Amino acid sequence: MYKHSRVVQLAHGERSYHIFYQLCAGAPSALRDKLKLTGASEYNFLNQSNSLVIHNVDDAKKFHMLVKALNTAGISERDQEHAFQMVAAVLWLGNITFEAIGNGNNVEVVQCEAVINAASLMGCSANDLMLALSTREIQAGKDKVVKSLTMQQAIDTRDAMAKFIYANLFGWIVDKINRSLAMGKEKTGRSINILDIYGFESFEKNSFEQFCINYANERLQQHCYRHLFKLEQEEYELDGIDWTKVDFQDNQECLDLFEKKPIGIISLLDEESNFDKATDLAFANKLKQHLKANPCYKGDREEFGVRHYAGEVIYDTSDFLNKNRDTVHPDTIQLLSSSSEDLLKLFASSFANQSKKTATSIHIEISDFQKQTVATKFKDVLFKLMQQLESTAPHFICCIKPNNKQVPGMYNNDLVFEQLRSYSLLEVVRISRSGYPTRMTHQEFCIRYGVLLPEDHERKDPLSMSVSILRQFDILPEMYQVGYTKLYFRAGQISVLEDVRKQVLQGTLEVQKCYSGPHARRHFHELKGVVIILQSFVRGEIARRQYKDSLESKQKDANKENDEQLVAVLQIQSAIRCWLAQRHLNQLQKSKKLIQDRPKPAKKTTEVKDLPAEILPSVVEDLERRVLVAEATLEEKEKENAALKEQVNQLESRWSDYEVRMRSMEEMWQKQMASLQASLVSAKKSLGVDNSAGHPGKPEGSPSPCGYESEDTTTTMGTRTPGGSTPIEYASNGVDFGGIREINGGLCVVNYLSREFELRKQNFDDEAMAISQLKSGQLQSTSPAEDFRRLRHKFDEWKKDYKARLKETKSKVHKLGYSEAEKTRRNWWGKKSKR
């Protein structure tokens, strides 16, 4: 926690970590409202140093740059928001204050805005936070006792919690960045690591933080000495070369003053920190008592001095013990574990796991590990760092501070010389001038420069070959040393051998070029010929595929054009068919209208009152018999008509099968349209001839018997005018022919109805047979189905008219029977009528 003490304590004129000021200045309004942020001057952790801004530094702009850098590092917006929330929680923790209660030894948390905001950001209740900061749970045997804290203990607990949250947040962000930049084990090879060590610090008042920083510098400086002086000179001595040892200032005594057990500064500091009643003055006296004999130690009443490699530093022991005890109490860990924020839970669980793992490795209790002081933990971390550095090949860069005023362009000679002396850079320069910076093993030297010797020296051992090479090129003996395993050269000597080697290799390359050039060119031309042949095959295949694709594309375009033409033809055909159908419909409507407008035969009844009584019964009986025969025949024909309808339905169903064939013949039918229309006209004429021929013995155009004509002519019924001749004449003995004229008229009508029925039956049969032959393919027509429907409609019209005329004739005969026949005959006629 030492390195995060700046979170809670600042020196005059010193700023805390930049993120606090950047968050307060540059956070968006939505984020500010969520985190309940105010100005940086409102937070106690920031305003205690009276230094809130840096000249020519825009904290808001820096915040936006920080967010952009986090996005580049792969940290999500959600994680960034949680991180800023933890930073705001640390700021609000610093504003929590305490007040004394009772006799003044105990305190309680002052309820204010800071408590509510900090608890809200930490995901816990304000009451739990207040208890964790003002009380402490102590195990007394099997019981747990809650103890109120003093003012200083409460402040230390608050500061420890703030530093714990910030330290774990810092480690969490570093881990996120490392995970984002990791490449995986399969891609990991050698790496270059850069360690930026702490600068040596010496102020007017140096406290625990400077003590830890200067101790780390002392240890790292010793690592530098070891590599620049100790290991260098030890290697010379072990390899048996002639070397005069260079003296340097070793800081091992200073490190023993810090680390030696049990009377080192860190050990004595931990010992005093374990006593609750120990004071800083007692710690200073204890140091003076045990360490006064150490040449690197200088003691005083409340201060002690250490002679570091860079100079003497006086440390003030004030607050040393409290800062060294800066441990996180289990009550704080328990509060963070119960938080609703996942980040705080992660911090608490990581601390518990680390405590358990470390305590198990060093065989101590977890509670004892949690009681380890800051100095002890810092020393352990520093030792781990040194172990990693020992496994690397280090290179050192030393930065020189030009002046203490932090002003550019000012160079203080005394200060710079003091730094060069304290860093032992003068000794480093002396070793570099008298040492041998370039060194190679005998095997490496022979492999690299063996080509410079004649062939008779190639079978010698590496050491003899190395000496022969050096002698052949007249390198002075004082410019190199031959060791047991290596050759050591002073600066600049190896460049002579490199120049000669470069000349030999260059001549060798010229000879190789003269030999390899023609061979390479010949091989190139052979390879070029093969490649050209291969390219010709490939290009031919590509051209063929492109030609094939172009043909397919043209075919698709042609098909598309044909499809468009086909659509156009179909549209024209549909328009023509529509026009033909409309014309045919108009013709049908005109024919129907002519049939409806044709005058019906006048039904002129005759009187029978002049008919003799003895002739009337026989005539009526004959009429009734003929009517019954006509009715029976009509019923039989209706049955035949029903069968004919069924046959028509069957033929219509068969017609659907021929429609597919008829579509294919559509084009041919249109070409034959004119001839078909002519055939239709001739068929109609022949149909009129057939109707005339249906009445044998009747001349064409002569009227039907009794004044009746066929369906195609005007139908009339009745007697002629007195001046005309009667169609039927009766000759009987003494009978008055004028009296039976009406009876003969009735008989004529019945005879004609019977004759008409037979004629119509034959006509309908012939037409149905003709249409059937048409559907079977024997004849041709535009629409056989339409012919069937037209024939059916014609039959229904004739049937309706025939039934009306038959009913009228039957009524006339019935009236004639009732007026003249006998009663018995009237009963017989009534039975016949009911039938």
KOLROLUM-558868 format. One record per residue (C-alpha): x, y, z. Coordinates in steps of 0.02 Angstrom, whole numbers, plus 50000, padded with zeros to 5 digits. Layout:
BEGIN
XYZ...
END
This chain:
BEGIN
500005000050000501515011650017501475016149834499625021249847499845031950002499715046949886497855042949873497545048650053499055059650095499885073249992501325084850025501125103450000501105107749815500945089549762499515082649658498755065549682498505053349538497965061949377496415051149354495535059949500495705077249422495355071049245493755062249298493105077549388493515089049241493125078549086491745066149132490165067849025488625075049110487735058249114489225049849197489425064449318487615062849372487775044149395489385045549497488755061249588490385070149546490805088049593492345098849569494045092449623494145105949756492675097849849493615081849893494735080850045495945068549964496305081649829496195098849909497385095450054498925100249949498195116349876498775110649703497315106049589497935110849416499535109949315500065124349206499635121649022498815104749057496975102149011496285088449123494655087049023495615084148862496735071648951495195062149009494575060048829496305054048779496245041548923494555034748866495225032948688496755023648753495655011748855494615008148700496195004648602496784992748738495174982648719494324987748882492444988248857491365003248899490524993449039492204989649121492735007749100491155013649186491455001749332493245007849348492685026149352491375021349481492735014349596493775030249575492265040849624491955029449775493755032649834493485051449821491865050749921492695039750053493935053850084492495065650127491835054350266492175062050436492025056050616491485063750781491925058750959490605051351073490575047651258492215051751343493045055851179493995039751154492705032251035491985039450875490545037150756490325041750573489495058350536487985055450427488195066150274488105066050085489805057750071489225042250167487675040150058488615042749894490065031449942488885017549998487875019149837489415018049727490115003349827488474993749818488164992350005487035000650134487575016650221487335008450392488504993950349489825006050287489705016550445489895001250556491404994950456492275011850475491895015250659491904997950741492944982250738492414964450776493644955350892493674936750929493724933951118493794915251141492234908151066491324924851072491434939850958491524957151035491174973250939492404987050988492245005450944493765013250861494685028750911494775043850799496475039150728495975020850705494395025850612495365037550497496665023850465495265011350426494465023450304496125027150219496595008650213494935004650127495195018549999496985013049962496434994749950495094998749821496265009749719497714997249725496624982749668495834993649534497564997749468498054979349464496414974649380496684987249239498484981249214497864963349203496534968449076497844976948967499044962248979497664950248928497224961248781499034962048722499414943548753499804933348597499684915948671500984903248717501194896648540501754913948480502794918748630504674918648607505994930248672505404946748741506114963648787505594970248959505844988049017505964991749204505755009749257506495009949434506005022249567507015038249569508075041149723507125053249838507805064749971506695078950036506705090450186505555078150274505695060050219504405047750282503965029450260503635031350072505405037950038506095024150149505305010550038505765019349875507595021749923507715003749985507104997749813508385009049729509745002049840509314984149792509224988149605510864997849614511664982549692511014972249545511814984949428513474984149523513444965449516513284964949327514434979549288515794976049415515684959749507515174947849368516304956549243517864954949349517404937449410517274931649228519014938649191519774929749341518914913049305519484912949123521304915849175521694932149087522864945449153521744958249241522014971849371520484972849485519544989449488518904995149656517115001749670515905006649807514914991249859513234994549944513044977550025513234984950199511794996850165510694982350107511144972550265510574987650366508854986050285508654967150269509714958550402508774948150529508394950350670509164967550689508824975350519507754990950503506314981350423506364967550555506384980150699504984990150616503894974650601504274969950780503684986850845502174986850729501504971150811501304980450977499724990850984500455002751114502125005351025502575023050973503665030650840504855037150972505065019651043505445013450868506785026850844507595022451010507585004050966508475007550802509785017950891510035004251019510324989950895511064998450742512245011850808513765001150765513295000050579514315012650476512825015950362511695020950508511535037650593510305039350738509435053850825507985056150945506515055450824507525053150665508755041150590509905042750442510485030150311512045032250203511405026650033512465024649878511805041349820512075050249985511415051550161509545053050190508735057850357507035049250389505735055950510504985041550610503335050650632501875039550577503085025650524502165012550627500415017250569500935016950386501825000450410500254992950493499224998250343498324981550333496554978150277495474972050422494364956750394492834967650426493284977950273493504962250166491814955750228490974972250182491704971750007491214953349986489394957450026489364971749900488214971149749489624977449638490524963149550492164972549546492254974349735491794956049756493224951649639494444962149740493924953949903493984936249833495694939449752496384945649917495704930450010496404918249880498104926749879498164926350069497734907950072498994903549935500434913450013500064907550189500064889450130501724891550038502614898850191501674888050317500824901750419499024905150465497974915750348497614928050487499484929850517499774933350333498434946650333499384954650479500994955850378501614973650371501834984250217503734983750230503774964750235502604963150086503614976049991505234966550025504444950249962503864958449801505574966149775506434949249797505294941549665505744955649546507604952649575507384934149536506604938749367508004951049330509334937949366508624926949226508834940649095510274948749001510164966549071510614982948989510614998849094510115016649053510485029749184509515046149181510385061749249509395075649331510085092449267509375103249409508245102749560507115116949503506295106949362506705120949240507265117249061508935123848997509775124349169511305113149198512005111549376513765104649365513915100249548512255091049548512705081249391514425076749456513665070949620512465059549526513875052449420514855048949578513375041549673512895030449527514715024449513514715029149330516545034549342517015016949394515965010049253516915020749128518575015149204518094996749186517494999449008519135007848958520234994549038519084979849003518694969148853516924972748793517024960748644517184942348685516924926448586517204907948620518574899248523517304888848425516294904248374517874913548324518494899048216516824896848131516704915348088518504919048041519204901847993518954905947810520384918347823521674904447854522504893647720521874875747699523314867847797522684876047959520924869447949521254853348049521964862148203521014863748367519974879648394521234887648514522704885348394521674891548248521154907048347522974911248390523504908248208522154920048143522694933748266524514931948220524194931448033523344948448038524614956448155523434961048297524444968048442524524956848597523984971048714522364972948615521704955748656521794942048788521674923248759520694914748895520334896648933518674896848839518544914048759519474927448667519354945048740519574960348629519704978548671518514990548590518724992248400519894977348373518624965348304518214977648164519924974048082519494955648065517744960148005518454970847865519624956947805518224944247815517104955747716518414957247577518664938447568516804935347562516574948747430517904940547318517104923647346515434930747296516174937847136516854920647088515204912547131514274925247026515334921246874514934902846892513154903646957512564917246837512524907046675511854891946766510484902246845510054910646680509944893846591508854886946727507804902646720507504901046532507024882746552505844887046692505174901546591504784890046443503864877946556502904892246636502414899246466501744882246412500794880746575500124898246555499544894346377498554879446441497824889546582497404904346472496634892646342495544884846474495064901846540494654907946362493594892446329492644894946490492374913346450491774908846275490594895846347489944908246473489684921146334488704908446231487634904146380487354922546412486844925446230485694910346238484904917146395484664934046311483904925546156482754915046266482254930646359481874939446193480894924246132479924924146294479494942346268478934938746090477904923946150477074934746281476664947446145475944933746032474904926946176474234944346211473764946446027472944929246025471974933046183471364949446106470824940445945469954926646043469074939646148468484948545990467894932045911466984927046071466124943946080465604942745898464944925145923464004930846078463234945145981462674933045845461884921645975461004936246057460344942145887459704924445844458854923046014458044940045990457394934945817456644919045890455824928746032455144942145912454424928945792452474929645803451674914445880450254905045789448554912345819447514900945922445784902345851444524890745928443064883845831441354882045890440624864545900438884869245942438324864945764439084847145771437764833145770437544824545938437754806845869439464810845792440174820745938440504806146062441524796145938442534811245889442884815846069443374798146110444574797845966445314814446018445544808446196446404792746137447584802546029447974814746171448394800246288449504792646157450354809446134450604811346324451344793946339452464797246192452974813846269453424805546433454444792646340455324806246243455664815846404456524800146471457504798946311457914817446328458554814246506459644800146439460204811946303460654824946436461674811946529462554807446368462874825846338463654827346514464754812346480465274819646314465634836346400466764827446524467644818946380467834835846297468994841946437470224828546382470224835546206470484853546259472374850846275472414844146098471304857946036472504871346106473894864345998472734865345847472274883245889473454891045763472844879445626471044883545669471354902045652472094899345479470544889445432469364902145509468704908345343468404890845276467544885645439466374900445430465924895645253465624877845308464494884045449463414893845324463254878745210462814867845362461424879745410460734879245233460784860345230459884860345400458454870645322458334858145179458254843745302456814852045396455834853945233456174836045186455484830145354453694831845285453504819245143452394824345001452494842745046453264854544921454634866544980453824882245046452024874845048451034877445207450794863345332449134854445348447814863745444448774880145423450304874245531452104876645478453754870945550454674879545694455684889845575454094897645500452604906745575451414894845665449534897245642448034887145690446184888945639445044888045486445234897345326444104911545273442424907045198443094910245026444554898145046444614879245019444654867445170446114855545182445034840745230443334836345161442174823345228440854813845121439514804945214437744799845182436634815045219437884823245336438074842045341439934845245321439744863045379439174856845551440714846445584441994859345530442554863145706442724844745751443774841845599444834856945649445154848945821445614832245742446804841145623447704849645766447944833245861448574824745705449804838745674450424838545854450794820045837451614822445668452624837345733453224827345882453884813345771454734825945657455554835445798456154819445879457004814345717457804831645699458484832045876459164814345858460054819045698460824834845770461414825845929462184812145820463074825445716463804833845869464354817045939465244813345777466064830545791466764826845964467434810145907468404819345772467364815045619466864833145583467564850245619466764865145707467284879945806466434874445970465554857545987465174860946170464294876946121463294866945991462694855046128462174869546239461284878046094460384861646048459854859246229459204877046239458254874546074457464858446139456914866846302456094881246208455174869346091454644858146235453914872946330452924878746177452364861046133451704857946309450734874246304449894869946138449554852046196448764858546356447684870746257447084856846137446704845446285445654859146367444654861846207444304843146189443824842146373442544856146353441804847646199441534831346295440634839546441439364848646333438804834646217439354817346280438384806346395438714805246583439584788546569440734795146439441024810646548441604799246691442764789846573443504806046510443754812046689444764796346729445804798746575446094816846623446694812046797447954800846719
END
